[in-house]
């Protein structure tokens, strides 16, 4: 029997961001190849007409079907990319064309789940799909989203957020992380990781990871502090006291603290804790390890230290974090959602 191909519809419109449209299908296309006999996806690009759509990058894309045709069948996942414009003051603003918003609202009613990519969250918001929900978007338009839709709990930090059957993703390349998370939900974590390796992605990042992650902070002004950062990330389970780091860098403890404050805007201890919390986030999302094992593997030593760090950095507990963000087991294809109001 031919494996079931889950239908994914990507919304197309003039001025849409190119990577928002092309990035996720690259992820989905590898599922069949890496999964063998596992079911995969059937991606279709839908637009108002069959005429070519010009993206923000100037590249034209041909739709596969119209919005009306897409609305005739059940949709497993509706993927909604975004678009921005630059105002007279050179500020970035998300665009939500009312006609596109109406099509999104109609198609969402036929979809099992809905996911926005980057500033596509503004289209979901205008369609009423994010009311009362926590959502993210590209950091540059998060303030706009919060101001225009006060009923949405906007969190600009995570790279993606899941609220039931509605997902929102952060900016640009985070569309790949969001797509991998959808694959993990459908077909399991192992297959998603195999796809990530084929994409040569350094890491399949968890949903709670900040858009401004510790390893991706701006490169510091000196080679000494840059080497220290890499030393910390390589040795999170080891002894990383201020005296030890100062000795490693061949500076005094006082000078070490001053260097961190000047170049990274934080203290050595706070930086180390942030890096360990980020590693713990990944393990809580992607493994069933006990809290004791997570604490040990991430350099916290004890569960109490892990819990205190999570409360301090994320205002939650490791247990609550895992319940919110843990990637579930592979699921079966289910009927579409009930009509979205």
Protein Blocks (a to p, Z undefined) as FASTA:
>chain_A
ZZddddddddddehiafklmmmmmmmmmmmmmmnomaccdddddddfblcdcddfkopac
ddfbdfklmmmpccfbdcddddddddfkopacddddfklmmmmmmmmmmpfbdcdehjlm
mmmmmnopmgoiacdddfklmmmmmmmmmmbccdfkbmbdcehjaccddehjlmmmmmmm
mmmmmnojklmmmmmmmnopabacdfklcfbdfklgccdfbfklmmmmmmmmmmmmmccd
fklmmmmnopafklmmmmmmmmnopafklmmmmmmmmmmmmmmmmmccdfklmmmmnono
pamlmmmmmmmmnopafklmmmmmoccddddddddddddZZ
